[in-house]
């Protein structure tokens, strides 16, 4: 199955940049299908791939995967030679899943709600998955401070997902630039595959037409 064709649906100004980085880490051939927010993302052809009309998405042979964290987990488990996920049964497997989905769940929800001006009412923190924004960032800070990577000395798909989100959110102001966050992002964002993926996506961003 790992030899089946990989088709990557994306837009260079989307979470697809996370998947691009992971694909570049794998060093396997893949086809890129670029989609436009105003047109092709909502057309019938792509809605048959992802009815939500969002990117990224991945087709691997007859298998379709959507949701960025799910795509990262799928690719890491399918292309095991890249070593981007602990093997089943490894004591690191639990932490790998924990931080991958902690970022996809509590962190993203907390940051999005803060950007929208939503504050959890005092005493109602148990009703929401992340408790409070401050608590969520404190937990994430502890995670990126405990070693070189989220799994200690092992770089994984969890770092690609969490690190990408953290780097973007610090750039846009969604997450404060704590020293531990900046140090972690600096450690992983200079990886050759990360740099290569950024260059690919940056080159695909439409250039504004020159003023006449």
N, C-alpha and C positions, 0 to 999 in steps of 0.2 A: 504493500500500500504506500510506503514512503516514496516509491518511485513514480507514483502517479503525478500528473501535472498539477502544479500549484498556481492558482489564479488569485491575485491579491487586488481587491477592490478598495480604492482609496481616493482621498483628496489630500494634496500636500499641506493643507491647513486644517488638519483634523487629527484625531487620536490615531489615525492610520500611521502617523510618524512613529508611534511606539512599535507597531507591528513591523514596519519597515526595518527598524533597528534589529529586531529579533531575527527577521529573515536574513539580514546581512550577517548576523552572528552565525547563522546556520551554514552559510556559504553553499546554498543549493540554488538551482535555477528556479525562477518563478516569473510569471507573467503579471504585469501591472495593468490594471484597467482603471484609468482616471475618470472620475465622475465629477460633475458640476452641481453645485448646490441648487442652482436655479432651474436646471433642466433635467439632466440624465438621472440624478438621484431619485427623482419621483416618477420616472417613466416605468412602464409595465415590465420591461426587460429586467431592470434591476430590482424592482419590487418582488419579482419571483425569487430573487436571491435573499433579499432582506425586506420583508413587508414593512418594516419600520422606516425604510427609506433613509437609512443612515449608514455611515462608514465608520470603521473598516468592516470588511467581510472577507471571508476566505473560502475558496472552493478547492478541495483537494480530491481529485477524482470525482466520485459521486457524493462526497461529504461536504456539506456547507456548514461553516461555523461563523457565528456573529458574536458580538460583544468582545471588546478588546482583551479583557482578562482571560476569557474563555479561549480566544485565539492563541494567546501566549501559552496557556497551559497545554492546549492541543499540540501546538508545534513542538514544544519542548519534550512532550511525551512521545511524539511520533518520530522525531529525528534525535534519537538518544545519543548518537555519536558526538553531538555538539556539547553534551554535558551541561545542559541548562536547567536540568531538574534532577533532584536526588532520586535514586532508584526506588521503586516500591519496596517497602520494608526498611528503608534507611531511616535512622533516627532523625534525620534532617527533614524528612518528608512532611511532617506535621507543621514545622515552622515555615517551610516553603509555602504550603497552602495558606497558612495563617496570614503571612504578610502580603501575599498576592491579593487575597480577597479582603483583607482589612483595608487595603488601599482602594480597591474597587467598590467597597461598601461604605464603611464609616467615614473614611477620609474624604472621598468624593462627595458624599452627602453633606458632611459638615462644611466643607469649603463652598459648595454650591449654595447651601442655605445662607451662609454668611454673606455671600455676594448678593443674594436676593434680599438681604435685610431681615431674614427670619431668625428670631432668637427663641430658643426653647424656653417656655415659661418655667419659672422657678418651681421646683417640686415635681415637674413632669418629665424629667430627664429619662426616666425608665421607659417612657412610651416611645422613645425614638432610638434608633439603632446605635447612634454614636454618643449619646449622653450629652456632652457639651463640646463645642469647638475646641476649647482650651484643653480639655482632657484628651481629646483625640490627637491633637498635635503633640502633647506631652508623651503619649504612648509611642507615636511615630518617631519622635526624637530619641527615645530610649532604644528603639529598634535599630536605628541607623548609627547609634553610638557604641553598640556592643561589640563591634568587630569591623573588619574591612568592608564586608558586605552584610546583607541581612542574614545570611547563613554562615557568618564567620569568615572563613577563608574561601568559601565557595561562591563564585558569581553565578547567578541563576536568572531565570526569566522573571522572578519576583523583583529582582533589582531593576531589570529593564522597565517593568511596569511601574513600580513604585518610584523609581528614580526619575523616569520621564515625567510622571505626573508632578512630582515634587519640583523638578526643574522648571516646568512650565508655570506652575502655580506661583513660584517665587518670582518669576519674570513678570507675571501679570499682577502681582500683588495679592493673590488669593491666599497665599501662605507667607507668613513673615520669614525674613531671612535670618533664621537662627544659625549660629556658627556651625552647629552639628549638621544641619541640613546642607549648608554651603560646602562643607568639607566632604560630605558624602557624595554630593552631586559632582564635585570636582574630581573625585576618585573614579567615577564610572563614566562620565561624559566624554572623557578623552580616549576611550577605547577605540581602536581603529574602525570597528564596525559601526559604532555610534557616530563617529565623524563622517564616515562614508555615507551612512543613511541620511544624515543631515544635509550633506552636500547634494545628494540625489533629490531630496524633497525640496530643498531651497531652489534648485534649478527648475523645478516643475511649477513653481508659483508664478501665475501669470504676471507679466510686467505691465505696469500702467502705460497706456498709450501716451506718447509725448505730446505736450501741448502744441497746438498749431498756431 
